[in-house]
Amino acid sequence: MRGTGAGALLALALALAAVAPARAADPAPAALEASDVHVSSAALGPASPQARAELRAAAADLADQGRPVKLAIVAGPAGAPSMRVYARRLADALGGGATLVVTAPGRPVIAVGPVAPADITRRLREERVGAIANPVDRVVRAAQLAAPPAPEDEGSGSREALILLGLAALGGAWAVAWGARREARRQRDRVFEARAAATVRLDAAGARAAALDDRPGLTPAARAELARAVASHAQAATALREARSIGDVARADGVVSEALGALARAGDAIGADQPAGDAFAGLCGADPAHGPATATAEIDAGGDPVAVCDACHEEAEAGRPPRRRLVPIGGRPAPFTEIGGDGSEPA
């Protein structure tokens, strides 16, 4: 027994020794002490500078609203068994009243702050934040939902009205500056919404390409068009990740349309319908990224039956009806179907 106890202590000591260097090597705590943003180059590679710029803008916007945040994209939960444990440890190390939001590629987004954890989890689940593919967008949207409103903002818009009156008293230049900042915030929101809409169409194109690639008997002409579609998909994904303006998003969405057009031509070459005009036609009604619809099921807990993929049908049959993918439209979460599979503006 005594030997067993010694062996257990030795194992524990070795485990702690392995964890300590991992924590010490994690650059996130020091980076977030000095700044409101950290993006690991190991996580995003060449896209890291762009991601930092976008997160800084989002953090500054929330700070202007009296909602301080710390935003991070890391390579993984360094020294922790999960992202949730890692985020809590990081928040404890940082202290302060800011809401910490952290994610990693292929990992969930975790927010820790003054709002109760159960409320944060509910908000993120209701808007399907975890389904947002772009880690930058995932962190920004989670921060917008998890950071509590400034005390002065709760219940009315009186604080903003008083600020505007005060600025008017100080002079027109200050009022113009305040209005410009509000307009910049609106522009960032428009870019965020447009990029989310284009990303759904991009995911639909990816699902179509994967399904077509799995079909037997593709002709050389179909293969060539499929290759063009895959190349356009990759180009659009990079462009959307780096988009900073509505024009950038529109150009990226145009490349998504090129991918859909190539897929339509590939389908024509083998007699398979691949509509270019509606990215969502024939795909899962819960989320087009799931792939072709093969059955019908109720979604959104009691909604009308819609065409869905095999996985969503199985979930519904098991008593877990899937929820439709949501996108931000006009500052509210809305079903992805409202954006239009042809890339048209939401109704």
C-alpha positions as CSV (number, residue, x, y, z in Angstrom):
1,M,0.0,0.0,0.0
2,R,2.9,2.3,0.9
3,G,4.5,1.7,-2.4
4,T,1.3,2.3,-4.3
5,G,0.8,5.6,-2.5
6,A,4.3,6.7,-3.4
7,G,3.7,5.7,-7.0
8,A,0.5,7.8,-7.1
9,L,2.3,10.8,-5.7
10,L,5.1,10.4,-8.2
11,A,2.5,10.2,-11.0
12,L,0.8,13.3,-9.7
13,A,4.1,15.2,-9.5
14,L,5.0,14.3,-13.1
15,A,1.5,15.4,-14.3
16,L,1.9,18.8,-12.5
17,A,5.3,19.2,-13.9
18,A,4.0,18.6,-17.4
19,V,1.2,21.1,-17.0
20,A,3.3,23.9,-15.5
21,P,5.5,24.4,-18.6
22,A,2.4,24.4,-20.8
23,R,0.9,27.2,-18.8
24,A,4.1,29.1,-18.6
25,A,4.6,28.8,-22.4
26,D,1.1,30.2,-23.1
27,P,1.4,33.8,-24.4
28,A,-2.2,34.7,-23.9
29,P,-2.1,35.9,-20.2
30,A,0.7,38.3,-20.8
31,A,-0.8,39.5,-24.1
32,L,-4.2,40.1,-22.6
33,E,-2.7,41.9,-19.6
34,A,-1.1,44.4,-22.0
35,S,-4.0,44.6,-24.5
36,D,-7.6,43.7,-25.0
37,V,-6.8,41.3,-27.9
38,H,-4.7,38.3,-28.5
39,V,-4.4,36.2,-31.6
40,S,-2.1,33.3,-31.8
41,S,0.0,33.1,-34.9
42,A,0.1,29.4,-34.5
43,A,-3.7,29.4,-34.7
44,L,-4.4,31.6,-37.7
45,G,-1.0,31.9,-39.5
46,P,-0.8,34.6,-42.1
47,A,-4.4,35.7,-41.3
48,S,-3.3,36.7,-37.7
49,P,-2.6,40.4,-38.4
50,Q,-6.0,40.9,-40.0
51,A,-7.7,39.0,-37.2
52,R,-6.0,41.2,-34.6
53,A,-7.2,44.4,-36.4
54,E,-10.8,43.2,-36.5
55,L,-10.8,42.1,-32.9
56,R,-9.3,45.4,-31.8
57,A,-12.0,47.3,-33.6
58,A,-14.7,45.1,-32.0
59,A,-13.2,45.5,-28.5
60,A,-12.9,49.3,-29.0
61,D,-16.5,49.4,-30.1
62,L,-17.7,47.5,-27.0
63,A,-15.5,49.6,-24.8
64,D,-17.1,52.7,-26.2
65,Q,-20.5,51.3,-25.1
66,G,-19.2,50.7,-21.6
67,R,-18.9,47.0,-22.1
68,P,-15.2,46.1,-21.7
69,V,-14.0,42.8,-23.2
70,K,-10.9,40.7,-23.7
71,L,-10.9,38.8,-26.9
72,A,-8.6,35.9,-27.8
73,I,-8.0,33.3,-30.5
74,V,-5.6,30.7,-29.2
75,A,-4.1,27.6,-30.7
76,G,-5.7,25.4,-28.0
77,P,-6.4,25.0,-24.3
78,A,-2.8,25.2,-23.2
79,G,-2.3,23.2,-20.0
80,A,-6.1,22.6,-19.5
81,P,-8.3,19.6,-20.3
82,S,-10.9,21.7,-22.2
83,M,-11.5,25.2,-23.5
84,R,-14.0,25.9,-20.7
85,V,-11.4,25.1,-18.0
86,Y,-8.8,27.1,-19.9
87,A,-11.0,30.1,-20.2
88,R,-11.9,30.1,-16.5
89,R,-8.2,29.8,-15.6
90,L,-7.3,32.6,-18.0
91,A,-10.1,34.9,-16.6
92,D,-9.0,34.2,-13.0
93,A,-5.4,35.1,-14.0
94,L,-6.5,38.4,-15.6
95,G,-9.0,39.5,-13.0
96,G,-10.9,42.7,-13.5
97,G,-14.5,43.2,-14.7
98,A,-14.0,42.7,-18.4
99,T,-15.8,39.8,-20.2
100,L,-13.2,37.3,-21.6
101,V,-14.1,35.6,-24.8
102,V,-11.8,32.9,-26.2
103,T,-11.9,30.3,-28.9
104,A,-9.5,28.2,-31.0
105,P,-9.8,26.8,-34.6
106,G,-12.1,23.8,-34.4
107,R,-12.9,24.5,-30.7
108,P,-16.0,26.0,-29.0
109,V,-16.1,29.6,-28.0
110,I,-16.2,30.3,-24.3
111,A,-17.1,33.5,-22.5
112,V,-16.5,34.3,-18.9
113,G,-17.6,37.5,-17.2
114,P,-20.0,39.3,-14.9
115,V,-23.1,37.6,-16.6
116,A,-24.1,34.3,-15.0
117,P,-22.5,31.3,-16.9
118,A,-25.9,29.7,-17.5
119,D,-27.2,32.9,-19.1
120,I,-24.1,33.2,-21.3
121,T,-24.5,29.6,-22.4
122,R,-28.2,30.1,-23.2
123,R,-27.5,33.2,-25.3
124,L,-24.7,31.6,-27.3
125,R,-26.8,28.5,-28.0
126,E,-29.9,30.4,-29.0
127,E,-27.9,32.2,-31.7
128,R,-25.9,29.2,-32.7
129,V,-22.6,31.1,-32.2
130,G,-20.7,27.8,-32.0
131,A,-21.7,27.2,-35.6
132,I,-20.0,30.3,-36.9
133,A,-17.1,29.0,-38.9
134,N,-14.8,32.1,-38.9
135,P,-13.2,32.2,-35.4
136,V,-13.0,36.0,-35.6
137,D,-16.7,36.3,-36.2
138,R,-17.4,33.7,-33.6
139,V,-15.5,35.6,-30.9
140,V,-17.0,39.0,-31.9
141,R,-20.6,37.7,-31.9
142,A,-20.1,35.9,-28.6
143,A,-18.7,39.1,-27.0
144,Q,-21.7,41.1,-28.2
145,L,-24.0,38.6,-26.6
146,A,-22.0,37.9,-23.4
147,A,-20.8,41.3,-22.3
148,P,-23.3,43.0,-20.0
149,P,-24.8,46.4,-20.9
150,A,-23.3,49.4,-19.2
151,P,-25.4,50.3,-16.1
152,E,-26.5,53.6,-17.6
153,D,-27.8,51.8,-20.7
154,E,-30.2,49.5,-19.0
155,G,-33.8,50.2,-19.7
156,S,-33.6,53.3,-21.9
157,G,-31.6,55.3,-24.4
158,S,-31.4,58.3,-22.1
159,R,-27.6,58.1,-21.7
160,E,-27.0,58.4,-25.4
161,A,-29.4,61.4,-25.6
162,L,-27.6,63.1,-22.8
163,I,-24.3,62.6,-24.4
164,L,-25.5,64.0,-27.7
165,L,-26.9,67.1,-25.9
166,G,-23.6,67.5,-24.0
167,L,-21.6,67.3,-27.2
168,A,-23.9,69.8,-28.9
169,A,-23.2,72.2,-26.0
170,L,-19.5,71.7,-26.4
171,G,-19.6,72.4,-30.1
172,G,-20.5,71.1,-33.5
173,A,-17.2,69.4,-34.1
174,W,-17.6,67.1,-31.1
175,A,-21.2,66.2,-32.2
176,V,-19.9,65.4,-35.7
177,A,-17.2,63.2,-34.2
178,W,-19.7,61.3,-32.1
179,G,-22.0,60.9,-35.1
180,A,-19.0,59.6,-37.1
181,R,-18.2,57.0,-34.5
182,R,-21.8,55.8,-34.4
183,E,-21.8,55.6,-38.2
184,A,-18.6,53.6,-38.1
185,R,-20.2,51.2,-35.7
186,R,-23.2,50.8,-38.0
187,Q,-20.8,50.1,-40.9
188,R,-19.1,47.3,-38.9
189,D,-22.4,45.8,-38.1
190,R,-23.4,45.8,-41.8
191,V,-20.1,44.1,-42.7
192,F,-20.6,41.5,-40.0
193,E,-24.1,40.7,-41.2
194,A,-23.2,40.7,-44.9
195,R,-20.2,38.4,-44.2
196,A,-22.5,36.0,-42.2
197,A,-24.9,35.8,-45.2
198,A,-22.2,35.2,-47.7
199,T,-20.7,32.6,-45.5
200,V,-23.9,30.5,-45.5
201,R,-23.8,30.6,-49.3
202,L,-20.2,29.6,-49.2
203,D,-21.0,26.7,-47.0
204,A,-23.7,25.6,-49.3
205,A,-21.3,25.7,-52.3
206,G,-18.9,23.6,-50.3
207,A,-21.6,21.0,-49.4
208,R,-22.6,20.9,-53.1
209,A,-19.0,20.3,-54.2
210,A,-18.5,17.5,-51.7
211,A,-21.7,15.8,-52.7
212,L,-20.9,16.1,-56.4
213,D,-17.3,14.8,-55.8
214,D,-18.9,11.7,-54.2
215,R,-20.9,10.8,-57.3
216,P,-19.6,8.0,-59.4
217,G,-19.0,8.4,-63.1
218,L,-17.9,12.1,-63.3
219,T,-16.9,13.0,-66.8
220,P,-13.6,14.9,-67.5
221,A,-15.7,18.0,-68.2
222,A,-17.5,17.6,-64.9
223,R,-14.2,17.1,-63.1
224,A,-12.8,20.2,-64.6
225,E,-15.8,22.3,-63.6
226,L,-15.7,20.8,-60.1
227,A,-12.0,21.8,-59.8
228,R,-12.9,25.3,-60.8
229,A,-15.6,25.4,-58.1
230,V,-13.3,24.1,-55.4
231,A,-10.7,26.8,-56.4
232,S,-13.3,29.5,-56.3
233,H,-14.6,28.2,-52.9
234,A,-11.1,28.5,-51.4
235,Q,-10.6,32.0,-52.9
236,A,-14.0,33.2,-51.5
237,A,-13.2,31.7,-48.1
238,T,-10.0,33.7,-47.9
239,A,-11.6,36.8,-49.2
240,L,-14.5,36.7,-46.7
241,R,-12.1,36.1,-43.8
242,E,-10.2,39.2,-44.8
243,A,-13.2,41.4,-45.8
244,R,-13.3,44.8,-44.1
245,S,-16.0,46.6,-46.1
246,I,-19.3,45.9,-47.8
247,G,-17.5,46.1,-51.1
248,D,-15.0,43.4,-50.0
249,V,-17.9,41.1,-49.0
250,A,-19.7,41.7,-52.2
251,R,-16.7,40.8,-54.3
252,A,-16.2,37.7,-52.2
253,D,-19.8,36.7,-52.6
254,G,-19.4,37.2,-56.4
255,V,-16.7,34.5,-56.2
256,V,-19.1,32.3,-54.3
257,S,-21.5,32.7,-57.3
258,E,-18.7,31.7,-59.6
259,A,-18.3,28.5,-57.6
260,L,-22.0,27.8,-57.8
261,G,-22.0,28.4,-61.5
262,A,-19.1,26.0,-62.0
263,L,-21.0,23.4,-60.0
264,A,-24.1,23.9,-62.2
265,R,-22.0,23.3,-65.3
266,A,-20.5,20.2,-63.7
267,G,-24.0,18.9,-62.9
268,D,-25.1,19.6,-66.5
269,A,-22.2,17.5,-67.8
270,I,-23.5,14.4,-66.0
271,G,-27.2,15.2,-66.1
272,A,-27.4,16.1,-62.4
273,D,-29.3,19.2,-61.3
274,Q,-27.0,21.7,-59.5
275,P,-29.0,25.0,-59.6
276,A,-26.7,28.0,-59.7
277,G,-29.5,30.5,-58.9
278,D,-30.4,29.2,-55.5
279,A,-27.5,28.0,-53.4
280,F,-29.8,26.3,-50.9
281,A,-32.0,24.3,-53.2
282,G,-31.9,20.6,-52.4
283,L,-29.8,21.0,-49.3
284,C,-30.6,20.5,-45.7
285,G,-33.2,22.9,-44.5
286,A,-31.7,23.1,-41.0
287,D,-28.2,24.1,-42.3
288,P,-27.2,23.8,-46.0
289,A,-23.6,23.1,-44.8
290,H,-24.9,19.6,-43.8
291,G,-25.3,18.6,-47.4
292,P,-28.1,17.2,-49.5
293,A,-31.6,16.8,-48.1
294,T,-32.7,13.2,-48.1
295,A,-35.8,13.1,-45.7
296,T,-38.2,15.4,-44.0
297,A,-38.5,16.3,-40.3
298,E,-39.8,18.9,-38.0
299,I,-37.2,21.5,-36.9
300,D,-37.1,24.2,-34.3
301,A,-39.1,22.1,-31.8
302,G,-42.5,22.0,-33.4
303,G,-42.0,23.8,-36.7
304,D,-43.3,22.7,-40.0
305,P,-41.6,19.7,-41.6
306,V,-38.8,20.6,-44.0
307,A,-36.4,18.7,-46.1
308,V,-33.3,17.8,-44.1
309,C,-30.2,15.7,-44.2
310,D,-29.9,12.2,-42.8
311,A,-28.2,13.4,-39.5
312,C,-30.9,16.0,-38.8
313,H,-33.7,13.4,-39.6
314,E,-32.1,11.0,-37.1
315,E,-31.9,13.7,-34.5
316,A,-35.6,14.6,-35.0
317,E,-36.6,10.9,-34.8
318,A,-34.7,10.6,-31.5
319,G,-36.7,13.5,-30.0
320,R,-34.0,16.1,-30.6
321,P,-35.4,18.3,-33.4
322,P,-32.6,20.3,-35.0
323,R,-32.7,24.1,-35.0
324,R,-32.4,26.1,-38.2
325,R,-29.2,27.9,-38.7
326,L,-29.4,31.6,-37.8
327,V,-27.7,34.7,-39.2
328,P,-27.8,38.2,-38.0
329,I,-30.1,40.5,-39.9
330,G,-30.9,44.0,-38.8
331,G,-29.4,43.3,-35.3
332,R,-31.6,40.2,-34.7
333,P,-31.0,36.5,-35.3
334,A,-33.0,35.2,-38.3
335,P,-33.3,31.9,-40.2
336,F,-30.7,31.6,-42.9
337,T,-33.4,31.3,-45.5
338,E,-34.2,35.0,-45.1
339,I,-31.0,36.0,-46.9
340,G,-32.0,34.3,-50.2
341,G,-30.0,31.5,-51.8
342,D,-29.3,33.8,-54.8
343,G,-27.4,36.3,-52.6
344,S,-30.2,38.8,-52.7
345,E,-30.7,41.3,-49.8
346,P,-32.9,40.1,-46.9
347,A,-36.5,40.9,-47.1
